[in-house]
Amino acid sequence: MNSSKEKEKLIIVGAGETAEIAYEYFTHDSEYEVIAFSVESDYINANELFGLPIVAFETLEEKYDPQHHKVFVAVSYTKLNRVRTSLYQKAKQKGFSMATYISSKAFVWHNVEIGENCFIFENNVIQYKAKIGNNVILWSGNHIGHRAVIHDNCFISSHVVVSGYCEIEENSFLGVNSCLADHVKIGLDNVIGAGAVITKNTEAAKVYIGNPAQASKASSLKLFKVSF
């Protein structure tokens, strides 16, 4: 990192394991300086984390000027990504710009598009003209093929293979070592189980397991306790 450049001030929303990991990566591999954590007041159970203050999310914009601070929402796939998505949207409504982290050890081709509030871990390979939406997490070691599209609010775990021209609809979760054949479309709110091999388009709000993968009887929304 260029030590002569003043780092942008960053607030991490969250105080759990994902937030701790985000702090580590932003601190040691980005041009951001983490200055605080923020949690909804009902969930605050400590005053600080890593020596930094934990402040109430409800009044965050009163303590930190949105014009001079960015936010990253560091929450995993709780309630099929709904918790992270809600906090991301609320932070934007407060006027904050959202940070994206891309590991210096990821391979991202020059014409890839990546949205805001994304977290791209090490050893991800993102190929020619792939598109990553907003609020997407790519854990370590995934392959995102050429011209693949991952829509908003998805969580891709580790060692997932997304082949060329695939499309993954919003809010979906792809488990470790799952694999998508070329030109496959993953439906809205899908859960793809660990090691599942998807060879054809999937239906919305389904859970897919096995090789070749089949839809289980369970609803992904019920499994992740998503309420409307």
C-alpha positions, 0 to 999 in steps of 0.5 A, a space after each residue: 500500500 502507498 503509505 503517503 496517500 491518506 486513507 479513507 475513513 471506514 465504518 464497519 457495520 457489524 461486530 460478529 465474525 464477518 465484521 472481524 474478518 472485514 476489519 482484518 482485510 481492510 486494515 492490512 490490504 486496502 486503502 481504508 482506515 477502519 475507525 469504528 464499528 456500528 451495530 443496531 442498538 438492541 445488539 450492542 453488547 460491548 463498547 469497543 472492538 479492536 480498540 475501536 468504538 461500537 456505535 449505534 447504527 440508528 444514529 450513525 450519521 449523527 456521529 460520523 458525517 456521511 460526506 467524509 466516511 464510507 460504510 461497509 456492511 459486514 454480515 454473512 448470509 443470515 436469513 438468506 442475505 436479508 439482514 445484510 441487504 437491509 443494513 446496506 439499504 439503510 446505510 445508503 438511505 443515511 447518505 453513506 457511500 459504500 466501500 467494496 473490498 477486492 483482495 490484492 490476491 484475487 485475479 480480476 480481469 480489467 473489464 469485469 464490473 463489480 458493484 458496491 458493498 462487495 467483498 472479494 476474498 483471495 484467490 478468486 478468479 473473475 474472468 472476461 466481462 463478468 458482472 458482479 452486482 451490489 452487496 455480493 460476497 465471494 469467499 475465497 477460491 472461486 472461479 467466476 467464468 467469462 460473461 457470468 452475471 451474479 446479481 445483487 445480495 448473493 453469497 458465494 462460499 468457497 471453491 465454487 465454479 460458475 462457468 461461462 455465461 451463467 446467471 445467478 439471481 438475487 439473494 442466492 447462496 451457493 455452498 462450498 464446492 458447488 458447480 454450475 455448467 455453462 449457460 445455467 441460470 440460478 433462480 431467485 432465492 436459491 440455495 445450492 448445497 455443498 458439492 451440488 452440480 447444477 446442469 440446468 436452470 433452477 426454480 426460484 426459492 428452492 434448495 438444490 442438492 446432489 450430483 446432478 442436483 435435484 430440488 429438495 422439498 424444502 423451501 429456501 425461504 422457510 429454511 433460512 427463516 425469511 419473513 415478509 
